[in-house]
């Protein structure tokens, strides 16, 4: 019979493999002491540098410089897309500037839409030319990169 293992081939209880399996099983269970220490370290880091963690702050660690032209022709330059959308909800269609899930900044429809018109902004390599009349301001972006 193929695949059948006789009892003489079974791993003894104290074997290395059995110990390894037991160690992996224990490691996959949540250790309350490790979880508490990790949370405390994260809270201390957050308390020391809160400006790096607020997604709606211009100083957020992942904030980028944006150059957009609104549908009415006004040029906008700012550092954080989430902060801009939350500060100027009147510029977007109703319901598009609302934070639907407070834990996720990408739950704002306007953030997703504007992120697709940024050159290189879409992870899939596709880029929209406009979103509800908003376009990327290439002239302002080029002028800013020339002065740097």
DRENTORKOL-3810 file (N, C-alpha, C; in nm, 4 decimals):
REM DRENTORKOL-3810
@n.u->0.0845; n.v->-0.1175; n.w->0.0000; ca.u->0.0000; ca.v->0.0000; ca.w->0.0000; c.u->0.0894; c.v->0.1243; c.w->0.0000
@n.u->0.0742; n.v->0.2093; n.w->-0.0977; ca.u->0.1555; ca.v->0.3305; ca.w->-0.1059; c.u->0.1090; c.v->0.4329; c.w->-0.0033
@n.u->0.2035; n.v->0.5026; n.w->0.0539; ca.u->0.1702; ca.v->0.6081; ca.w->0.1479; c.u->0.1462; c.v->0.5579; c.w->0.2887
@n.u->0.1477; n.v->0.4272; n.w->0.3089; ca.u->0.1243; ca.v->0.3724; ca.w->0.4418; c.u->0.2554; c.v->0.3700; c.w->0.5187
@n.u->0.2511; n.v->0.4185; n.w->0.6412; ca.u->0.3712; ca.v->0.4169; ca.w->0.7243; c.u->0.3501; c.v->0.3172; c.w->0.8374
@n.u->0.4397; n.v->0.2323; n.w->0.8508; ca.u->0.4292; ca.v->0.1345; ca.w->0.9588; c.u->0.4649; c.v->0.2017; c.w->1.0914
@n.u->0.4196; n.v->0.1476; n.w->1.2028; ca.u->0.4472; ca.v->0.2064; ca.w->1.3336; c.u->0.5962; c.v->0.2205; c.w->1.3624
@n.u->0.6797; n.v->0.1360; n.w->1.3039; ca.u->0.8229; ca.v->0.1483; ca.w->1.3322; c.u->0.8832; c.v->0.2738; c.w->1.2685
@n.u->0.8121; n.v->0.3350; n.w->1.1684; ca.u->0.8597; ca.v->0.4586; ca.w->1.1065; c.u->0.8001; c.v->0.5832; c.w->1.1703
@n.u->0.7101; n.v->0.5658; n.w->1.2637; ca.u->0.6485; ca.v->0.6809; ca.w->1.3305; c.u->0.7537; c.v->0.7530; c.w->1.4148
@n.u->0.7400; n.v->0.8859; n.w->1.4239; ca.u->0.8373; ca.v->0.9642; ca.w->1.5007; c.u->0.8166; c.v->0.9420; c.w->1.6498
@n.u->0.9233; n.v->0.9169; n.w->1.7221; ca.u->0.9079; ca.v->0.9025; ca.w->1.8659; c.u->0.8674; c.v->1.0350; c.w->1.9293
@n.u->0.8069; n.v->1.0293; n.w->2.0445; ca.u->0.7549; ca.v->1.1486; ca.w->2.1115; c.u->0.8603; c.v->1.2557; c.w->2.1343
@n.u->0.9771; n.v->1.2207; n.w->2.1722; ca.u->1.0794; ca.v->1.3206; ca.w->2.2038; c.u->1.1657; c.v->1.3594; c.w->2.0857
@n.u->1.1258; n.v->1.3258; n.w->1.9655; ca.u->1.2098; ca.v->1.3538; ca.w->1.8495; c.u->1.2171; c.v->1.5034; c.w->1.8200
@n.u->1.3162; n.v->1.5389; n.w->1.7422; ca.u->1.3354; ca.v->1.6785; ca.w->1.7036; c.u->1.2132; c.v->1.7320; c.w->1.6296
@n.u->1.1608; n.v->1.6536; n.w->1.5380; ca.u->1.0448; ca.v->1.6975; ca.w->1.4592; c.u->0.9240; c.v->1.7243; c.w->1.5486
@n.u->0.8991; n.v->1.6352; n.w->1.6417; ca.u->0.7851; ca.v->1.6536; ca.w->1.7317; c.u->0.8042; c.v->1.7785; c.w->1.8182
@n.u->0.9279; n.v->1.8022; n.w->1.8642; ca.u->0.9560; ca.v->1.9228; ca.w->1.9426; c.u->0.9361; c.v->2.0481; c.w->1.8586
@n.u->0.9781; n.v->2.0428; n.w->1.7332; ca.u->0.9650; ca.v->2.1577; ca.w->1.6421; c.u->0.8180; c.v->2.1886; c.w->1.6169
@n.u->0.7385; n.v->2.0854; n.w->1.5932; ca.u->0.5949; ca.v->2.1041; ca.w->1.5702; c.u->0.5311; c.v->2.1682; c.w->1.6926
@n.u->0.5676; n.v->2.1223; n.w->1.8091; ca.u->0.5129; ca.v->2.1792; ca.w->1.9325; c.u->0.5565; c.v->2.3251; c.w->1.9497
@n.u->0.6808; n.v->2.3575; n.w->1.9166; ca.u->0.7304; ca.v->2.4951; ca.w->1.9290; c.u->0.6565; c.v->2.5888; c.w->1.8339
@n.u->0.6329; n.v->2.5436; n.w->1.7119; ca.u->0.5590; ca.v->2.6255; ca.w->1.6148; c.u->0.4154; c.v->2.6456; c.w->1.6613
@n.u->0.3547; n.v->2.5417; n.w->1.7152; ca.u->0.2182; ca.v->2.5544; ca.w->1.7654; c.u->0.2100; c.v->2.6567; c.w->1.8787
@n.u->0.3060; n.v->2.6534; n.w->1.9696; ca.u->0.3075; ca.v->2.7500; ca.w->2.0804; c.u->0.3337; c.v->2.8916; c.w->2.0302
@n.u->0.4208; n.v->2.9059; n.w->1.9306; ca.u->0.4557; ca.v->3.0391; ca.w->1.8786; c.u->0.3369; c.v->3.1040; c.w->1.8094
@n.u->0.2496; n.v->3.0245; n.w->1.7523; ca.u->0.1353; ca.v->3.0802; ca.w->1.6803; c.u->0.0233; c.v->3.1259; c.w->1.7725
@n.u->0.0302; n.v->3.0929; n.w->1.8990; ca.u->-0.0700; ca.v->3.1405; ca.w->1.9941; c.u->-0.0258; c.v->3.2760; c.w->2.0459
@n.u->-0.1199; n.v->3.3620; n.w->2.0752; ca.u->-0.0889; ca.v->3.4978; ca.w->2.1191; c.u->-0.0321; c.v->3.4954; c.w->2.2606
@n.u->0.0842; n.v->3.5554; n.w->2.2770; ca.u->0.1471; ca.v->3.5675; ca.w->2.4071; c.u->0.1098; c.v->3.7042; c.w->2.4638
@n.u->0.0304; n.v->3.7099; n.w->2.5697; ca.u->-0.0157; ca.v->3.8399; ca.w->2.6227; c.u->0.0979; c.v->3.9330; c.w->2.6635
@n.u->0.2077; n.v->3.8779; n.w->2.7137; ca.u->0.3201; ca.v->3.9626; ca.w->2.7550; c.u->0.3854; c.v->4.0295; c.w->2.6338
@n.u->0.4015; n.v->3.9534; n.w->2.5260; ca.u->0.4611; ca.v->4.0089; ca.w->2.4046; c.u->0.3685; c.v->4.1134; c.w->2.3433
@n.u->0.2396; n.v->4.0858; n.w->2.3398; ca.u->0.1422; ca.v->4.1810; ca.w->2.2844; c.u->0.1431; c.v->4.3104; c.w->2.3650
@n.u->0.1441; n.v->4.3000; n.w->2.4980; ca.u->0.1448; ca.v->4.4196; ca.w->2.5839; c.u->0.2718; c.v->4.5005; c.w->2.5641
@n.u->0.3864; n.v->4.4338; n.w->2.5555; ca.u->0.5136; ca.v->4.5049; ca.w->2.5361; c.u->0.5170; c.v->4.5752; c.w->2.4005
@n.u->0.4646; n.v->4.5107; n.w->2.2973; ca.u->0.4617; ca.v->4.5708; ca.w->2.1633; c.u->0.3714; c.v->4.6931; c.w->2.1613
@n.u->0.2552; n.v->4.6830; n.w->2.2228; ca.u->0.1642; ca.v->4.7980; ca.w->2.2274; c.u->0.2251; c.v->4.9137; c.w->2.3049
@n.u->0.2933; n.v->4.8836; n.w->2.4160; ca.u->0.3541; ca.v->4.9888; ca.w->2.4964; c.u->0.4646; c.v->5.0595; c.w->2.4178
@n.u->0.5475; n.v->4.9829; n.w->2.3469; ca.u->0.6535; ca.v->5.0427; ca.w->2.2664; c.u->0.5949; c.v->5.1305; c.w->2.1566
@n.u->0.4875; n.v->5.0821; n.w->2.0922; ca.u->0.4220; ca.v->5.1617; ca.w->1.9882; c.u->0.3611; c.v->5.2888; c.w->2.0441
@n.u->0.3016; n.v->5.2806; n.w->2.1619; ca.u->0.2422; ca.v->5.3991; ca.w->2.2232; c.u->0.3489; c.v->5.5009; c.w->2.2598
@n.u->0.4640; n.v->5.4553; n.w->2.3075; ca.u->0.5726; ca.v->5.5471; ca.w->2.3416; c.u->0.6257; c.v->5.6167; c.w->2.2170
@n.u->0.6404; n.v->5.5425; n.w->2.1075; ca.u->0.6861; ca.v->5.6022; ca.w->1.9822; c.u->0.5846; c.v->5.7036; c.w->1.9317
@n.u->0.4568; n.v->5.6684; n.w->1.9392; ca.u->0.3510; ca.v->5.7590; ca.w->1.8950; c.u->0.3486; c.v->5.8848; c.w->1.9809
@n.u->0.3675; n.v->5.8704; n.w->2.1116; ca.u->0.3670; ca.v->5.9861; ca.w->2.2008; c.u->0.4861; c.v->6.0776; c.w->2.1735
@n.u->0.5991; n.v->6.0196; n.w->2.1379; ca.u->0.7185; ca.v->6.0998; ca.w->2.1117; c.u->0.7108; c.v->6.1727; c.w->1.9780
@n.u->0.6447; n.v->6.1137; n.w->1.8796; ca.u->0.6373; ca.v->6.1730; ca.w->1.7450; c.u->0.4951; c.v->6.1654; c.w->1.6899
@n.u->0.3992; n.v->6.2348; n.w->1.7491; ca.u->0.2607; ca.v->6.2230; ca.w->1.6998; c.u->0.2429; c.v->6.2773; c.w->1.5590
@n.u->0.3308; n.v->6.3685; n.w->1.5164; ca.u->0.3164; ca.v->6.4267; ca.w->1.3833; c.u->0.3416; c.v->6.3251; c.w->1.2724
@n.u->0.4067; n.v->6.2158; n.w->1.3036; ca.u->0.4348; ca.v->6.1153; ca.w->1.2019; c.u->0.3199; c.v->6.0171; c.w->1.1830
@n.u->0.2237; n.v->6.0168; n.w->1.2734; ca.u->0.1221; ca.v->5.9134; ca.w->1.2710; c.u->-0.0160; c.v->5.9617; c.w->1.2293
@n.u->-0.0455; n.v->6.0900; n.w->1.2413; ca.u->-0.1774; ca.v->6.1389; ca.w->1.2023; c.u->-0.1880; c.v->6.1474; c.w->1.0519
@n.u->-0.2691; n.v->6.0622; n.w->0.9922; ca.u->-0.2773; ca.v->6.0579; ca.w->0.8463; c.u->-0.3294; c.v->6.1872; c.w->0.7866
@n.u->-0.4045; n.v->6.2629; n.w->0.8645; ca.u->-0.4614; ca.v->6.3862; ca.w->0.8116; c.u->-0.3759; c.v->6.5070; c.w->0.8483
@n.u->-0.2484; n.v->6.4856; n.w->0.8776; ca.u->-0.1592; ca.v->6.5968; ca.w->0.9090; c.u->-0.0604; c.v->6.6153; c.w->0.7947
@n.u->-0.0277; n.v->6.7399; n.w->0.7627; ca.u->0.0669; ca.v->6.7633; ca.w->0.6526; c.u->0.2048; c.v->6.7033; c.w->0.6778
@n.u->0.2393; n.v->6.6791; n.w->0.8043; ca.u->0.3718; ca.v->6.6259; ca.w->0.8360; c.u->0.3739; c.v->6.4739; c.w->0.8431
@n.u->0.2664; n.v->6.4079; n.w->0.8005; ca.u->0.2645; ca.v->6.2617; ca.w->0.8047; c.u->0.3818; c.v->6.2059; c.w->0.7258
@n.u->0.4360; n.v->6.0959; n.w->0.7722; ca.u->0.5582; ca.v->6.0406; ca.w->0.7137; c.u->0.5426; c.v->6.0049; c.w->0.5661
@n.u->0.4212; n.v->5.9723; n.w->0.5218; ca.u->0.3979; ca.v->5.9352; ca.w->0.3818; c.u->0.3378; c.v->6.0487; c.w->0.2992
@n.u->0.3323; n.v->6.1696; n.w->0.3538; ca.u->0.2734; ca.v->6.2819; ca.w->0.2804; c.u->0.3584; c.v->6.3164; c.w->0.1584
@n.u->0.2914; n.v->6.3470; n.w->0.0496; ca.u->0.3587; ca.v->6.3865; ca.w->-0.0747; c.u->0.3129; c.v->6.5264; c.w->-0.1133
@n.u->0.3889; n.v->6.5916; n.w->-0.1977; ca.u->0.3489; ca.v->6.7218; ca.w->-0.2489; c.u->0.2560; c.v->6.7003; c.w->-0.3682
@n.u->0.1447; n.v->6.7709; n.w->-0.3651; ca.u->0.0426; ca.v->6.7576; ca.w->-0.4687; c.u->0.0256; c.v->6.8882; c.w->-0.5439
@n.u->0.0055; n.v->6.8787; n.w->-0.6754; ca.u->-0.0214; ca.v->6.9931; ca.w->-0.7627; c.u->-0.1466; c.v->6.9604; c.w->-0.8429
@n.u->-0.2595; n.v->7.0147; n.w->-0.8012; ca.u->-0.3856; ca.v->6.9840; ca.w->-0.8679; c.u->-0.4521; c.v->7.1108; c.w->-0.9192
@n.u->-0.5313; n.v->7.0936; n.w->-1.0242; ca.u->-0.6126; ca.v->7.2024; ca.w->-1.0774; c.u->-0.7581; c.v->7.1600; c.w->-1.0630
@n.u->-0.8350; n.v->7.2436; n.w->-0.9918; ca.u->-0.9751; ca.v->7.2105; ca.w->-0.9650; c.u->-1.0601; c.v->7.2374; c.w->-1.0893
@n.u->-1.1846; n.v->7.1902; n.w->-1.0902; ca.u->-1.2718; ca.v->7.2113; ca.w->-1.2063; c.u->-1.2960; c.v->7.3591; c.w->-1.2372
@n.u->-1.2871; n.v->7.4477; n.w->-1.1362; ca.u->-1.3076; ca.v->7.5908; ca.w->-1.1619; c.u->-1.1795; c.v->7.6602; c.w->-1.2066
@n.u->-1.0693; n.v->7.5867; n.w->-1.2253; ca.u->-0.9457; ca.v->7.6421; ca.w->-1.2778; c.u->-0.8449; c.v->7.6864; c.w->-1.1713
@n.u->-0.8800; n.v->7.6763; n.w->-1.0443; ca.u->-0.7866; ca.v->7.7157; ca.w->-0.9380; c.u->-0.6772; c.v->7.6105; c.w->-0.9228
@n.u->-0.5541; n.v->7.6570; n.w->-0.9007; ca.u->-0.4410; ca.v->7.5671; ca.w->-0.8794; c.u->-0.4202; c.v->7.5479; c.w->-0.7297
@n.u->-0.4000; n.v->7.4246; n.w->-0.6891; ca.u->-0.3811; ca.v->7.3908; ca.w->-0.5486; c.u->-0.2488; c.v->7.3170; c.w->-0.5330
@n.u->-0.1688; n.v->7.3618; n.w->-0.4351; ca.u->-0.0470; ca.v->7.2909; ca.w->-0.3993; c.u->-0.0530; c.v->7.2646; c.w->-0.2491
@n.u->-0.0339; n.v->7.1396; n.w->-0.2087; ca.u->-0.0426; ca.v->7.1031; ca.w->-0.0671; c.u->0.0423; c.v->6.9796; c.w->-0.0430
@n.u->0.0603; n.v->6.9436; n.w->0.0835; ca.u->0.1507; ca.v->6.8353; ca.w->0.1200; c.u->0.0829; c.v->6.7019; c.w->0.1507
@n.u->-0.0431; n.v->6.7005; n.w->0.1872; ca.u->-0.1065; ca.v->6.5757; ca.w->0.2272; c.u->-0.2470; c.v->6.5705; c.w->0.1678
@n.u->-0.2727; n.v->6.4703; n.w->0.0867; ca.u->-0.4018; ca.v->6.4595; ca.w->0.0182; c.u->-0.5167; c.v->6.4382; c.w->0.1161
@n.u->-0.4981; n.v->6.3522; n.w->0.2156; ca.u->-0.6048; ca.v->6.3258; ca.w->0.3123; c.u->-0.6405; c.v->6.4540; c.w->0.3875
@n.u->-0.5387; n.v->6.5277; n.w->0.4334; ca.u->-0.5628; ca.v->6.6527; ca.w->0.5065; c.u->-0.6359; c.v->6.7532; c.w->0.4171
@n.u->-0.5957; n.v->6.7633; n.w->0.2911; ca.u->-0.6583; ca.v->6.8575; ca.w->0.1989; c.u->-0.8062; c.v->6.8258; c.w->0.1782
@n.u->-0.8367; n.v->6.6995; n.w->0.1542; ca.u->-0.9761; ca.v->6.6609; ca.w->0.1296; c.u->-1.0622; c.v->6.6851; c.w->0.2533
@n.u->-1.0104; n.v->6.6523; n.w->0.3714; ca.u->-1.0880; ca.v->6.6722; ca.w->0.4936; c.u->-1.1043; c.v->6.8201; c.w->0.5293
@n.u->-1.0071; n.v->6.9043; n.w->0.4909; ca.u->-1.0161; ca.v->7.0486; ca.w->0.5190; c.u->-1.1044; c.v->7.1220; c.w->0.4184
@n.u->-1.1209; n.v->7.0680; n.w->0.2978; ca.u->-1.1973; ca.v->7.1356; ca.w->0.1922; c.u->-1.3075; c.v->7.0456; c.w->0.1352
@n.u->-1.4018; n.v->7.0005; n.w->0.2165; ca.u->-1.5052; ca.v->6.9100; ca.w->0.1647; c.u->-1.5987; c.v->6.9777; c.w->0.0646
@n.u->-1.6057; n.v->7.1101; n.w->0.0681; ca.u->-1.6953; ca.v->7.1823; ca.w->-0.0225; c.u->-1.6497; c.v->7.1745; c.w->-0.1681
@n.u->-1.5246; n.v->7.1356; n.w->-0.1919; ca.u->-1.4716; ca.v->7.1284; ca.w->-0.3280; c.u->-1.5101; c.v->6.9994; c.w->-0.4012
@n.u->-1.5691; n.v->6.9058; n.w->-0.3303; ca.u->-1.5966; ca.v->6.7745; ca.w->-0.3867; c.u->-1.7457; c.v->6.7451; c.w->-0.3861
@n.u->-1.7886; n.v->6.6498; n.w->-0.4697; ca.u->-1.9312; ca.v->6.6141; ca.w->-0.4716; c.u->-1.9771; c.v->6.5664; c.w->-0.3332
@n.u->-2.1038; n.v->6.5841; n.w->-0.3018; ca.u->-2.1551; ca.v->6.5425; ca.w->-0.1707; c.u->-2.1267; c.v->6.3947; c.w->-0.1425
@n.u->-2.0747; n.v->6.3682; n.w->-0.0241; ca.u->-2.0449; ca.v->6.2321; ca.w->0.0178; c.u->-1.9072; c.v->6.1824; c.w->-0.0208
@n.u->-1.8359; n.v->6.2556; n.w->-0.1050; ca.u->-1.7053; ca.v->6.2091; ca.w->-0.1511; c.u->-1.5913; c.v->6.2505; c.w->-0.0585
@n.u->-1.6138; n.v->6.3441; n.w->0.0339; ca.u->-1.5084; ca.v->6.3877; ca.w->0.1253; c.u->-1.5329; c.v->6.3393; c.w->0.2672
@n.u->-1.6195; n.v->6.2412; n.w->0.2834; ca.u->-1.6504; ca.v->6.1901; ca.w->0.4167; c.u->-1.5617; c.v->6.0713; c.w->0.4493
@n.u->-1.5168; n.v->6.0675; n.w->0.5733; ca.u->-1.4373; ca.v->5.9560; ca.w->0.6222; c.u->-1.5339; c.v->5.8469; c.w->0.6667
@n.u->-1.5497; n.v->5.7428; n.w->0.5836; ca.u->-1.6479; ca.v->5.6380; ca.w->0.6127; c.u->-1.6008; c.v->5.5413; c.w->0.7203
@n.u->-1.4703; n.v->5.5164; n.w->0.7289; ca.u->-1.4134; ca.v->5.4284; ca.w->0.8318; c.u->-1.2970; c.v->5.5030; c.w->0.8959
@n.u->-1.3087; n.v->5.5445; n.w->1.0236; ca.u->-1.2043; ca.v->5.6259; ca.w->1.0869; c.u->-1.0678; c.v->5.5582; c.w->1.0930
@n.u->-1.0639; n.v->5.4266; n.w->1.0814; ca.u->-0.9361; ca.v->5.3564; ca.w->1.0882; c.u->-0.8633; c.v->5.3531; c.w->0.9544
@n.u->-0.9313; n.v->5.3916; n.w->0.8468; ca.u->-0.8703; ca.v->5.3799; ca.w->0.7144; c.u->-0.8877; c.v->5.5090; c.w->0.6358
@n.u->-0.7769; n.v->5.5751; n.w->0.6044; ca.u->-0.7864; ca.v->5.6999; ca.w->0.5292; c.u->-0.8287; c.v->5.6751; c.w->0.3849
@n.u->-0.8080; n.v->5.5537; n.w->0.3342; ca.u->-0.8484; ca.v->5.5271; ca.w->0.1967; c.u->-0.9977; c.v->5.5005; c.w->0.1853
@n.u->-1.0721; n.v->5.5209; n.w->0.2953; ca.u->-1.2173; ca.v->5.5076; ca.w->0.2873; c.u->-1.2820; c.v->5.6378; c.w->0.2399
@n.u->-1.2021; n.v->5.7379; n.w->0.2082; ca.u->-1.2521; ca.v->5.8643; ca.w->0.1549; c.u->-1.2506; c.v->5.8532; c.w->0.0025
@n.u->-1.3670; n.v->5.8638; n.w->-0.0598; ca.u->-1.3770; ca.v->5.8442; ca.w->-0.2049; c.u->-1.2907; c.v->5.9439; c.w->-0.2824
@n.u->-1.2854; n.v->6.0690; n.w->-0.2376; ca.u->-1.2085; ca.v->6.1702; ca.w->-0.3092; c.u->-1.0594; c.v->6.1389; c.w->-0.3063
@n.u->-1.0106; n.v->6.0789; n.w->-0.2000; ca.u->-0.8687; ca.v->6.0434; ca.w->-0.1922; c.u->-0.8353; c.v->5.9396; c.w->-0.2985
@n.u->-0.9202; n.v->5.8387; n.w->-0.3111; ca.u->-0.8975; ca.v->5.7368; ca.w->-0.4131; c.u->-0.9038; c.v->5.7929; c.w->-0.5535
@n.u->-0.9998; n.v->5.8800; n.w->-0.5779; ca.u->-1.0145; ca.v->5.9380; ca.w->-0.7110; c.u->-0.8984; c.v->6.0280; c.w->-0.7489
@n.u->-0.8574; n.v->6.1150; n.w->-0.6569; ca.u->-0.7465; ca.v->6.2061; ca.w->-0.6863; c.u->-0.6134; c.v->6.1319; c.w->-0.6938
@n.u->-0.6001; n.v->6.0262; n.w->-0.6172; ca.u->-0.4759; ca.v->5.9493; ca.w->-0.6215; c.u->-0.4555; c.v->5.8860; c.w->-0.7587
@n.u->-0.5632; n.v->5.8600; n.w->-0.8308; ca.u->-0.5519; ca.v->5.8000; ca.w->-0.9642; c.u->-0.5070; c.v->5.8977; c.w->-1.0709
@n.u->-0.5124; n.v->6.0279; n.w->-1.0460; ca.u->-0.4661; ca.v->6.1230; ca.w->-1.1481; c.u->-0.3232; c.v->6.1675; c.w->-1.1226
@n.u->-0.2650; n.v->6.1291; n.w->-1.0089; ca.u->-0.1261; ca.v->6.1637; ca.w->-0.9809; c.u->-0.0346; c.v->6.0779; c.w->-1.0677
@n.u->0.0641; n.v->6.1374; n.w->-1.1342; ca.u->0.1579; ca.v->6.0557; ca.w->-1.2125; c.u->0.2297; c.v->5.9565; c.w->-1.1207
@n.u->0.2188; n.v->5.8303; n.w->-1.1539; ca.u->0.2803; ca.v->5.7267; ca.w->-1.0713; c.u->0.2055; c.v->5.7000; c.w->-0.9430
@n.u->0.0852; n.v->5.7531; n.w->-0.9279; ca.u->0.0115; ca.v->5.7389; ca.w->-0.8038; c.u->-0.0650; c.v->5.6092; c.w->-0.7909
@n.u->-0.0945; n.v->5.5450; n.w->-0.9014; ca.u->-0.1720; ca.v->5.4227; ca.w->-0.8974; c.u->-0.0769; c.v->5.3035; c.w->-0.8941
@n.u->-0.0991; n.v->5.2130; n.w->-0.8012; ca.u->-0.0100; ca.v->5.0982; ca.w->-0.7844; c.u->-0.0111; c.v->5.0063; c.w->-0.9064
@n.u->-0.1176; n.v->5.0078; n.w->-0.9840; ca.u->-0.1269; ca.v->4.9188; ca.w->-1.0998; c.u->-0.0658; c.v->4.9811; c.w->-1.2251
@n.u->-0.0121; n.v->5.1002; n.w->-1.2138; ca.u->0.0523; ca.v->5.1637; ca.w->-1.3274; c.u->-0.0432; c.v->5.2362; c.w->-1.4201
@n.u->-0.1724; n.v->5.2332; n.w->-1.3909; ca.u->-0.2693; ca.v->5.3051; ca.w->-1.4740; c.u->-0.2898; c.v->5.4430; c.w->-1.4149
@n.u->-0.3227; n.v->5.5376; n.w->-1.4987; ca.u->-0.3432; ca.v->5.6746; ca.w->-1.4533; c.u->-0.4606; c.v->5.7338; c.w->-1.5276
@n.u->-0.5508; n.v->5.7956; n.w->-1.4526; ca.u->-0.6643; ca.v->5.8637; ca.w->-1.5143; c.u->-0.6211; c.v->6.0054; c.w->-1.5524
@n.u->-0.6802; n.v->6.0602; n.w->-1.6563; ca.u->-0.6482; ca.v->6.1967; ca.w->-1.6978; c.u->-0.7161; c.v->6.2991; c.w->-1.6084
@n.u->-0.8368; n.v->6.2669; n.w->-1.5615; ca.u->-0.9083; ca.v->6.3600; ca.w->-1.4742; c.u->-1.0045; c.v->6.2821; c.w->-1.3855
@n.u->-1.0501; n.v->6.3491; n.w->-1.2810; ca.u->-1.1491; ca.v->6.2913; ca.w->-1.1906; c.u->-1.2451; c.v->6.4020; c.w->-1.1518
@n.u->-1.3680; n.v->6.3949; n.w->-1.1937; ca.u->-1.4702; ca.v->6.4972; ca.w->-1.1699; c.u->-1.4186; c.v->6.6372; c.w->-1.2041
@n.u->-1.3390; n.v->6.6493; n.w->-1.3081; ca.u->-1.2864; ca.v->6.7784; ca.w->-1.3512; c.u->-1.1528; c.v->6.8153; c.w->-1.2884
@n.u->-1.1065; n.v->6.7422; n.w->-1.1900; ca.u->-0.9759; ca.v->6.7664; ca.w->-1.1288; c.u->-0.8684; c.v->6.7064; c.w->-1.2183
@n.u->-0.7598; n.v->6.7799; n.w->-1.2407; ca.u->-0.6482; ca.v->6.7305; ca.w->-1.3218; c.u->-0.5168; c.v->6.7611; c.w->-1.2495
@n.u->-0.4133; n.v->6.6865; n.w->-1.2852; ca.u->-0.2797; ca.v->6.7111; ca.w->-1.2317; c.u->-0.2243; c.v->6.8359; c.w->-1.2988
@n.u->-0.1660; n.v->6.9268; n.w->-1.2216; ca.u->-0.1105; ca.v->7.0514; ca.w->-1.2739; c.u->0.0365; c.v->7.0283; c.w->-1.3099
@n.u->0.0611; n.v->6.9876; n.w->-1.4338; ca.u->0.1975; ca.v->6.9547; ca.w->-1.4771; c.u->0.2887; c.v->7.0768; c.w->-1.4751
@n.u->0.2358; n.v->7.1937; n.w->-1.5103; ca.u->0.3183; ca.v->7.3144; ca.w->-1.5147; c.u->0.3696; c.v->7.3500; c.w->-1.3762
@n.u->0.2843; n.v->7.3464; n.w->-1.2760; ca.u->0.3253; ca.v->7.3797; ca.w->-1.1397; c.u->0.4220; c.v->7.2758; c.w->-1.0853
@n.u->0.3999; n.v->7.1500; n.w->-1.1171; ca.u->0.4900; ca.v->7.0443; ca.w->-1.0722; c.u->0.6272; c.v->7.0607; c.w->-1.1350
@n.u->0.6311; n.v->7.0943; n.w->-1.2638; ca.u->0.7594; ca.v->7.1141; ca.w->-1.3321; c.u->0.8328; c.v->7.2350; c.w->-1.2766
@n.u->0.7587; n.v->7.3435; n.w->-1.2500; ca.u->0.8208; ca.v->7.4621; ca.w->-1.1933; c.u->0.8769; c.v->7.4353; c.w->-1.0546
@n.u->0.8059; n.v->7.3585; n.w->-0.9754; ca.u->0.8534; ca.v->7.3264; ca.w->-0.8403; c.u->0.9762; c.v->7.2377; c.w->-0.8440
@n.u->0.9796; n.v->7.1416; n.w->-0.9373; ca.u->1.0961; ca.v->7.0534; ca.w->-0.9458; c.u->1.2166; c.v->7.1280; c.w->-1.0023
@n.u->1.1949; n.v->7.2312; n.w->-1.0817; ca.u->1.3048; ca.v->7.3095; ca.w->-1.1355; c.u->1.3699; c.v->7.3960; c.w->-1.0277
@n.u->1.2932; n.v->7.4387; n.w->-0.9294; ca.u->1.3478; ca.v->7.5241; ca.w->-0.8234; c.u->1.4183; c.v->7.4435; c.w->-0.7153
@n.u->1.3976; n.v->7.3132; n.w->-0.7112; ca.u->1.4611; ca.v->7.2309; ca.w->-0.6071; c.u->1.6038; c.v->7.2012; c.w->-0.6373
END
